[in-house]
Amino acid sequence: MVERAKCCSRPTMLRRCRVISCLAIPAFGGALTTSPNQGLDVAIVGGGIAGLASAVSLRAIGGVRKVRVFERGEGFGEYGGFGLALWPNGLRALRHMDTSLHDEVVRSGSVIGERMFTTAESTSIDYCREREAFGHPMLCLRLLSLHNALRRTALRLGCEILSGMSCKKVYPSLGEDGKKRAALLMAVGQGLEEEEEEEEEVVLADFVIGADGLNSVVRARLGDDSKPRDTHCVWFFGIVGHAACPILLRSRVHTFFLSDPTKAASLMPCGDHNTYWAVALTGDNIKEAMALRGDDKEMKHFLKAQFGECNALVKLIEATPPHQVHRRRIEDRPATKSFVSGAGPDEFYSALVGDAAHPTRPSLGQGANMALEDAVQLALVLRETSSIADALREYDSARVLRCAKLQGDSDFVAEQALKLGEDDWPAHGGDGQASRNRPANQGMGDAEFVYNWEPLKLHHFPWQPK
């Protein structure tokens, strides 16, 4: 049966528009309590890591009965070739969600025993202490592997995932029972021919989770419609089979500090006998990097010229198929004071997760880990409180300050790297690789704070079943 929205503010006129409501999904019995919030009708905007992790957590931890994920497309495009690191805090979040999910993700990646910094002299760091101190190791894997595992788990738990639906606008609405709801204006059917009539739908939900990334539509509706901040850094990256990688590098994360401090490179195994490589360019290099027309062979030629002193990296770039060499300009946003809305009479209930809430420079490798933390914490507060409003206050209390600190630490590490002068870097070593000595843990921040994360227990609005 179609549910009509009683809107607090009317959307613009549509060429074709229909209103739909959430389909009933059988209850999932994984939650430990039965909170009124488990009857919520939840719409998640964005089907990336943060969105799918939220869907899994809402079902497995929160016991929420109706969870739908709306995604623009099923693939990641160039970001399917992106590698990432899951640290003890991220792996712990996965275990909180679902043990089998955690185990699948670990099998798909490479557990790291050492991280090497190549300078005039090489320094190895043993990361076994992370497992001993925090219960989980460092795991490197493809972003696509984590995404696929989350997607399979979300479907197994009964979430509905709808592809080809892009959120254009979110606005408050009232249901027929007078209850405050959200209306999401969706563009349906990505890839339609221009001459075809545009189709749009309005989706109604009790609660909206904005997992729609750096340029979040949901975040803009919360009051931040500013443009992302340029970090003055460009990344190139790709994935290639182990055959092109020296044997000694296949089980380690290897970071290269070059004679030019505006350049850095990193290699890491990422599961399934593959190696992920990434290079960062700052300073005057950015203009030339962004001026490239996007021609695959041109980008490879440019990178080999820029990083010629790093032989291992050049070999990987040469072995990478040209169409799998990708470029990304790094952007972020300053820390914000709140990730939620819904307190006012003309607001709908919503929460931000992942890059929609706290886009973070990759300096500490914590972006995906923070998104997984968000998902677990949000599901927990929904399960343990008696209203959405109480849950959102708890979520803000648990997440905003932690994420702001991690964003600040990432900014600091990146900016310190930009400030390094030529005097900080010694001359080339005999193999043509230049370097500087640095403490093994420099730039890693407060390990206890970062890696020993657990979801915060409620202290303001705990709900006790009668």
Secondary structure, 3 states (H helix, E strand, C coil): CCCCCEECCCCCCCCCEEEECCCCCCCCCCCCCCCHHHHCEEEEECCCHHHHHHHHHHHHCCCCCEEEEEECCCCCHHHHHCEEEECHHHHHHHHHHCHHHHHHHHHHCEEECEEEEECCCEEEEECHHHHHHHCCCEEEEEHHHHHHHHHHHHHHCCCEEEECEEEEEEEEEECCCCCEEEEEEEEECCCCCCCCCCEEEEEEECEEEECCCCCCHHHHHCCCCCCCEEEEEEEEEEEEEHHHCCHHHCCEEEEEECCCCCEEEEEEECCCCEEEEEEEEECCHHHHHHHCCCCHHHHHHHHHHHCCCCHHHHHHHHHCCHHHCEEEEEEECCCCCCCEECCCCCCCCEEECHHHCCCCCHHHCCHHHHHHHHHHHHHHHHHHCCCHHHHHHHHHHHHHHHHHHHHHHHHHHHHHHHHCCHHHCCCCCCCCCCCCCCCCCCCCCCHHHHHCCCCCCCCCCCCCCC
